[in-house]
Amino acid sequence: MIRLFKHYIPHAVLLLGLLDLGLLVLASEIAWQWRMHQIGMVGGAFADRAFALFGTAMVIWLAMIAVGVYGPNALRSLRFAGARVLVAISLGIIALAVIDFAVPSDYFWRSTLLYTMGLAILVLIADRLLLNSFLGSSAFRRRVMVLGAGDRAQRLRELSEKPETGFAIVAYIAMTDDQRRVEEAIPRAAIHDLGRFVENLGVSEVVLALQERRNALPLKDLLRIKTKGVHVNDFSSFIERETGRVDLDTINPSWLIFSDGFSSSRMLSSATKRIFDITASLILLSLTFPIIAIFAVLVKLDSKGPAFFRQTRVGLYGEPFMLVKLRSMRTDAEKDGAKWAEKDDPRVTRLGRFIRKVRIDELPQTWSVLKGEMSFVGPRPEVPSFVESLEEEIPFYGERHMVKPGITGWAQINFPYGASVEDSRCKLEYDLYYAKNYTPFLDLVILLQTLRVILWPEGAR
């Protein structure tokens, strides 16, 4: 994987994304040339229209990121990828048409959009037809050797067997005979020179997956592997990188303290984040105020009670604040106290089901963003009673309050709506990853991917 602004991106995804961007520029240029030939114009220098062509490609490319074209399933399923490519290109073309009205250019014509759309679909689908077999092969997978043969090694084997994973395990080394789960593991005593063994297998990374590391670290072996130029990683850091979450089952306070993350540059990132929140919330409130007003009236007409739902939530550093949303449940939904949401929750009103699916009920939270109580991106703010019980049951739960809560977030786009203690534990693993690796780049990725969650409501309840 490649680490870009503290966030890990698989090599296959990065290579495919850059190839797609180049093909989109090519499709835009062919569309331009085609249209000029039709009307009998001379093309002129490529440099004169390069900015417009690259801008056209970037808009469509960002739409592809937003709808999940580069997600795990899209990389493995051609049908899945094709459907999302079509949606992305359609959204990109619509956005380009709007941009042309707002910012006219001599080198960008609306008449070329239809050609660009057709050519983009053609080259991107052809691209995936050619690369589909390679993306699923070991050509794009890192060769990993695992030191250990217990439960952790078994977890790594299960992870490696998933089609979207970016690594292949070429060998397991049983350092001891205790708690052996991987039967094919090679006993350490059977290997004379571990460094030479690693070289012969072409291993690019070794993962330490020992159950008990106290007085059991194979320091001599690890040093020999490291001096061979092979990357050595511990189990928790490897899981964090490969899954985009912090594994609560294996981490401890010392790992959080000494591992990379929570950098001092966060002050600058936080200032950038706040400027964006203020600017974006002012724009969004001005644009969506009519929508909020219309649906507030519809909520009143649909069921008895106020149009807006107000509830105390836990914010930054555990400070409470008042959350405001369009009401989507009956007024007596929490008469016996706060409850987890359920699938097909009977407390949700008829209109409430719709506004939850398209996330219209979340729009009033923009006011909390403007006031500084929330951010656009961050962990989901929870009810104080839930927080108290979850802090007792789940380790490190309080650490999620070290960043502002958000309307959307890393956990929200990667895991369905939390409806139990176990779901909250899983979402906390994503929240800790976000708090640990936060950068404006990760915020941008999350904001773009939120469109995917809106178009395909995977977590709405």
C-alpha positions in Angstrom: 0.0 0.0 0.0 1.0 3.6 -0.5 0.5 6.0 2.4 -0.9 9.4 1.1 -1.4 12.1 3.8 -1.4 9.4 6.5 -4.1 7.4 4.8 -3.3 4.0 3.1 -4.3 3.5 -0.5 -3.8 0.0 -2.2 -1.4 0.0 -5.2 -4.1 -1.4 -7.5 -6.5 1.4 -6.6 -3.9 4.1 -7.1 -2.7 2.7 -10.4 -6.3 2.2 -11.7 -7.3 5.7 -10.6 -4.4 7.3 -12.4 -5.0 5.3 -15.5 -8.7 6.3 -15.4 -7.8 9.9 -15.1 -5.5 9.7 -18.1 -8.2 8.0 -20.1 -10.7 10.6 -19.2 -8.3 13.4 -20.4 -7.9 11.4 -23.7 -11.7 11.0 -24.0 -12.2 14.7 -23.5 -9.6 15.5 -26.2 -11.1 13.1 -28.7 -14.5 14.6 -28.1 -13.1 18.1 -28.6 -11.4 17.1 -31.8 -14.5 15.3 -33.1 -16.7 18.3 -32.5 -14.2 20.8 -34.1 -14.0 18.5 -37.1 -17.8 18.6 -37.4 -18.0 22.4 -37.5 -14.9 22.8 -39.6 -12.7 24.6 -37.0 -8.9 24.4 -36.6 -7.9 22.7 -33.3 -5.1 24.9 -32.2 -2.4 24.0 -29.6 -3.2 21.3 -27.0 -1.7 23.5 -24.3 -4.5 26.1 -24.9 -7.2 23.7 -23.9 -5.3 21.5 -21.5 -6.7 23.1 -18.4 -10.3 22.7 -19.6 -9.7 19.1 -20.6 -8.0 18.2 -17.3 -10.8 20.0 -15.4 -13.4 18.0 -17.3 -11.6 14.7 -16.4 -11.2 15.7 -12.8 -14.9 16.4 -12.3 -15.8 13.0 -13.7 -13.0 11.3 -11.7 -14.2 12.9 -8.5 -17.7 11.7 -9.2 -16.2 8.2 -9.7 -14.5 8.3 -6.3 -17.7 9.6 -4.7 -20.0 6.8 -5.9 -17.5 4.1 -4.9 -16.0 3.1 -8.2 -12.7 2.3 -6.4 -14.3 0.4 -3.6 -13.4 -3.3 -2.9 -16.4 -4.7 -4.7 -16.0 -2.5 -7.7 -12.4 -3.7 -8.1 -13.5 -7.4 -8.1 -16.9 -7.3 -9.8 -17.1 -6.0 -13.4 -20.9 -5.8 -13.2 -20.8 -3.8 -10.0 -18.0 -1.5 -11.4 -19.9 -1.0 -14.7 -23.0 0.2 -13.0 -21.2 2.6 -10.8 -19.1 3.9 -13.7 -22.3 4.7 -15.6 -23.7 6.6 -12.5 -20.5 8.5 -11.9 -20.1 9.6 -15.5 -23.8 10.7 -15.7 -23.3 12.8 -12.5 -20.1 14.2 -13.7 -21.6 15.3 -17.0 -24.5 17.0 -15.2 -22.0 18.8 -12.9 -20.0 19.9 -16.0 -23.1 21.3 -17.6 -23.9 23.3 -14.5 -20.2 24.5 -14.3 -20.4 25.7 -17.9 -23.4 27.9 -17.1 -21.6 29.4 -14.1 -18.1 29.7 -15.6 -18.2 29.9 -19.4 -15.0 29.1 -21.3 -13.8 29.3 -24.9 -12.2 25.9 -24.5 -15.1 24.1 -23.0 -18.4 23.5 -24.9 -21.6 21.9 -23.7 -21.9 20.4 -27.2 -18.9 18.1 -26.5 -20.4 16.7 -23.3 -22.4 14.0 -25.1 -19.3 12.8 -27.0 -17.3 12.9 -23.8 -19.9 10.9 -22.0 -20.0 8.2 -24.6 -16.2 8.0 -25.1 -15.6 7.9 -21.3 -18.0 5.0 -20.8 -16.3 3.2 -23.7 -12.7 3.6 -22.5 -13.4 3.0 -18.8 -15.4 -0.2 -19.4 -12.8 -1.4 -21.9 -10.1 -0.6 -19.3 -11.8 -2.7 -16.8 -12.4 -5.6 -19.2 -8.7 -5.7 -19.8 -7.5 -5.2 -16.2 -10.2 -7.3 -14.4 -8.2 -10.5 -14.5 -5.0 -8.7 -13.4 -6.6 -6.9 -10.4 -7.7 -10.3 -9.0 -4.3 -11.9 -9.5 -1.2 -11.9 -7.3 0.5 -9.3 -9.6 -0.9 -6.5 -7.5 -0.6 -8.3 -4.1 2.2 -7.9 -1.7 4.0 -11.1 -0.6 3.7 -11.5 3.2 5.2 -13.9 5.6 3.6 -14.4 9.1 5.6 -15.2 12.2 3.1 -17.1 14.3 0.6 -19.9 13.9 -2.0 -19.1 16.5 -5.3 -17.2 16.5 -3.8 -14.0 15.1 -2.2 -15.9 12.2 -5.6 -17.5 11.5 -7.2 -14.1 11.4 -4.6 -12.9 8.9 -5.3 -16.0 6.8 -9.0 -15.3 6.8 -8.3 -11.6 5.8 -6.0 -12.7 3.0 -8.7 -14.9 1.5 -11.0 -12.0 0.9 -11.1 -11.1 -2.8 -10.5 -7.4 -2.1 -7.4 -7.8 0.0 -4.1 -6.4 -1.2 -1.7 -9.1 0.1 -1.0 -12.8 -0.2 0.5 -14.9 2.6 3.3 -17.1 1.2 4.4 -18.7 4.5 3.6 -19.2 8.2 6.4 -19.7 10.6 5.4 -21.5 13.9 7.7 -19.9 16.5 6.4 -22.2 19.2 4.1 -25.3 19.3 1.6 -23.6 21.7 -1.9 -22.8 20.5 -1.2 -23.8 16.9 -4.2 -23.0 14.6 -2.5 -22.9 11.2 -1.6 -26.5 10.4 0.6 -25.8 7.4 2.9 -23.5 9.4 6.6 -24.4 9.1 8.4 -24.9 12.5 11.0 -22.3 13.1 13.6 -25.1 13.9 13.2 -26.4 10.4 14.6 -23.2 8.9 18.4 -22.8 9.2 18.7 -19.2 7.8 15.4 -17.2 8.1 16.9 -14.2 6.2 17.8 -16.4 3.2 14.4 -18.1 3.4 12.7 -14.7 3.2 14.8 -13.8 0.2 14.1 -17.0 -1.6 10.3 -16.5 -1.2 10.4 -12.9 -2.5 8.7 -11.7 0.7 8.1 -7.9 0.9 6.8 -7.8 4.4 6.9 -9.9 7.6 4.1 -9.6 10.2 4.6 -10.5 13.8 1.5 -12.4 14.9 2.6 -13.9 18.2 -0.1 -14.4 20.9 2.3 -13.5 23.7 5.2 -11.2 23.0 6.6 -10.9 26.6 10.0 -12.4 26.7 9.2 -14.2 23.4 10.1 -11.7 20.7 12.4 -13.3 18.1 14.7 -10.3 18.1 17.6 -12.0 16.3 15.3 -13.2 13.5 13.6 -9.8 13.2 16.9 -8.0 13.0 18.1 -10.4 10.3 14.9 -9.8 8.3 15.1 -6.1 8.7 18.7 -5.9 7.5 17.6 -7.7 4.4 15.5 -4.7 3.5 12.2 -6.4 4.3 9.5 -4.4 6.1 8.6 -5.8 9.6 5.2 -4.9 11.0 3.3 -5.9 14.2 -0.1 -7.4 14.0 -2.2 -4.4 15.2 -0.5 -1.9 12.8 -0.9 -4.4 9.9 -4.6 -4.8 10.6 -5.0 -1.0 10.9 -3.4 -0.4 7.5 -5.2 -3.2 5.7 -8.7 -2.7 7.1 -8.9 1.1 7.9 -9.7 0.4 11.5 -8.0 0.0 14.9 -8.3 -3.6 16.2 -9.6 -3.3 19.7 -9.0 -7.0 20.5 -5.2 -6.6 20.2 -4.2 -3.0 21.0 -3.2 -1.6 24.4 -2.4 1.9 25.6 1.3 1.6 24.8 0.5 0.8 21.2 -1.7 3.9 20.9 1.1 6.0 22.5 4.0 4.7 20.4 2.4 4.0 17.1 2.3 6.6 14.4 -0.7 9.0 14.6 -2.2 11.9 16.6 0.5 14.2 15.1 1.4 17.7 16.3 0.5 19.1 12.8 -3.2 18.7 13.8 -3.3 22.3 14.9 -2.9 23.5 11.3 -5.3 20.7 10.1 -7.9 21.8 12.7 -7.7 25.4 11.6 -8.2 24.4 7.9 -11.1 22.1 9.0 -12.8 25.0 10.9 -12.4 27.4 7.9 -14.0 24.8 5.6 -16.8 24.1 8.1 -17.7 27.8 8.4 -17.6 28.4 4.7 -19.4 25.2 3.6 -22.1 25.5 6.4 -22.9 29.1 5.3 -23.2 28.0 1.7 -25.2 24.9 2.5 -27.6 26.6 4.9 -28.3 29.3 2.3 -28.9 26.7 -0.4 -30.9 24.2 1.6 -33.0 26.6 3.8 -36.0 26.3 1.4 -35.7 22.5 1.5 -35.6 22.4 5.3 -38.6 24.8 5.4 -40.6 22.7 3.0 -39.9 19.4 4.8 -40.5 21.0 8.2 -44.1 21.8 7.0 -44.5 18.3 5.5 -43.3 16.7 8.8 -46.0 18.7 10.7 -48.6 17.6 8.2 -47.5 14.0 8.3 -47.7 13.4 12.0 -48.5 15.2 15.3 -45.7 17.0 17.0 -42.9 19.5 16.3 -41.1 19.7 13.0 -37.7 19.5 14.6 -36.2 16.9 16.9 -33.9 18.2 19.7 -31.7 16.0 21.8 -28.6 16.3 24.0 -25.6 14.7 22.5 -22.0 14.3 23.6 -19.5 16.5 21.7 -15.8 17.4 21.8 -14.0 16.4 25.0 -17.3 15.0 26.3 -19.1 18.4 26.4 -22.9 18.1 25.8 -24.6 20.1 23.1 -28.1 20.2 21.6 -28.5 18.4 18.4 -31.3 19.5 16.0 -32.7 17.4 13.2 -35.9 17.2 11.2 -38.2 14.8 13.2 -38.5 11.4 11.6 -40.0 9.5 14.5 -43.2 9.7 16.5 -43.1 12.1 19.4 -43.5 9.2 21.9 -40.6 7.3 20.3 -38.4 7.7 23.4 -40.9 8.1 26.1 -39.2 5.3 28.0 -35.7 6.7 27.3 -33.2 6.5 24.4 -33.3 3.2 22.4 -31.2 1.7 19.6 -32.7 2.1 16.2 -34.0 -1.1 14.6 -34.4 -2.3 11.0 -37.8 -1.2 9.8 -38.2 0.6 13.1 -41.9 1.0 13.8 -41.3 4.3 15.5 -40.3 6.0 12.2 -43.1 7.9 10.4 -44.0 7.5 6.8 -42.2 10.7 5.7 -39.5 9.9 8.2 -38.4 6.8 6.2 -37.9 8.9 3.1 -36.0 11.8 4.7 -33.8 9.3 6.5 -32.9 7.4 3.3 -31.9 10.6 1.5 -30.4 12.2 4.6 -32.6 15.3 4.5 -33.2 15.0 8.2 -29.5 15.7 8.8 -29.6 19.1 7.1 -30.4 21.2 10.3 -27.2 19.9 11.9 -25.4 22.3 9.6 -26.4 25.0 12.2 -24.4 23.0 14.8 -21.4 22.9 12.4 -21.6 26.7 12.0 -21.7 27.2 15.8 -18.6 25.0 16.1 -20.3 22.2 18.1 -19.9 19.8 15.3 -17.9 19.4 12.1 -19.0 18.0 8.7 -16.7 15.0 9.3 -16.2 13.2 12.6 -17.6 10.4 14.8 -21.3 10.2 15.2 -22.5 12.2 18.3 -24.1 9.8 20.8 -26.7 10.2 23.6 -25.1 10.7 27.0 -26.8 7.7 28.5 -25.4 5.5 25.7 -21.9 7.0 26.2 -21.9 6.2 29.9 -22.7 2.6 29.4 -20.5 2.2 26.3 -17.5 3.6 28.1 -17.9 0.9 30.8 -18.2 -1.9 28.3 -15.8 -0.9 25.5 -12.2 0.0 26.0 -10.9 3.4 24.7 -14.5 4.5 23.9 -13.8 7.9 25.4 -11.0 8.6 22.9 -13.5 9.1 20.1 -14.4 12.4 21.8 -11.0 13.8 21.2 -12.3 15.1 17.8 -15.5 16.9 17.0 -18.5 14.8 16.2 -19.6 15.0 12.6 -22.6 14.7 10.3 -20.7 12.1 8.3 -17.6 10.2 9.2 -15.2 7.3 8.5 -17.3 4.9 10.5 -20.6 6.1 8.9 -19.3 5.4 5.4 -17.7 2.0 6.3 -20.2 0.4 8.7 -24.0 0.4 8.9 -25.9 2.3 11.5 -24.9 1.1 14.9 -27.8 -0.6 16.7 -26.1 -2.6 19.5 -23.1 -2.6 21.8 -21.2 -4.8 19.4 -22.0 -2.5 16.5 -20.7 0.4 18.6 -17.5 -1.5 19.2 -17.0 -2.0 15.5 -17.8 1.6 14.7 -15.4 2.7 17.4 -12.6 0.9 15.6 -13.2 3.1 12.5 -13.6 6.2 14.7 -10.2 5.6 16.4 -8.6 5.2 12.9 -10.1 8.6 12.0 -9.0 10.3 15.2 -5.5 8.7 14.9 -4.9 9.4 11.2 -7.0 12.6 10.6 -5.9 14.9 7.8 -7.9 17.2 5.5 -7.2 14.7 2.7 -9.1 12.0 4.7 -11.9 14.4 5.3 -12.2 15.0 1.5 -12.3 11.2 0.9 -15.1 10.9 3.4 -17.1 13.8 2.0 -16.9 12.3 -1.5 -17.8 8.8 -0.3 -20.8 10.2 1.5 -22.5 10.6 -1.9 -22.2 6.8 -2.2 -24.0 6.2 1.1 -26.8 8.7 0.0 -27.2 7.0 -3.4 -27.0 3.5 -2.0 -28.5 3.9 1.6 -26.5 1.1 3.2 -26.7 2.4 6.7 -29.9 4.4 7.0 -32.4 3.3 9.7 
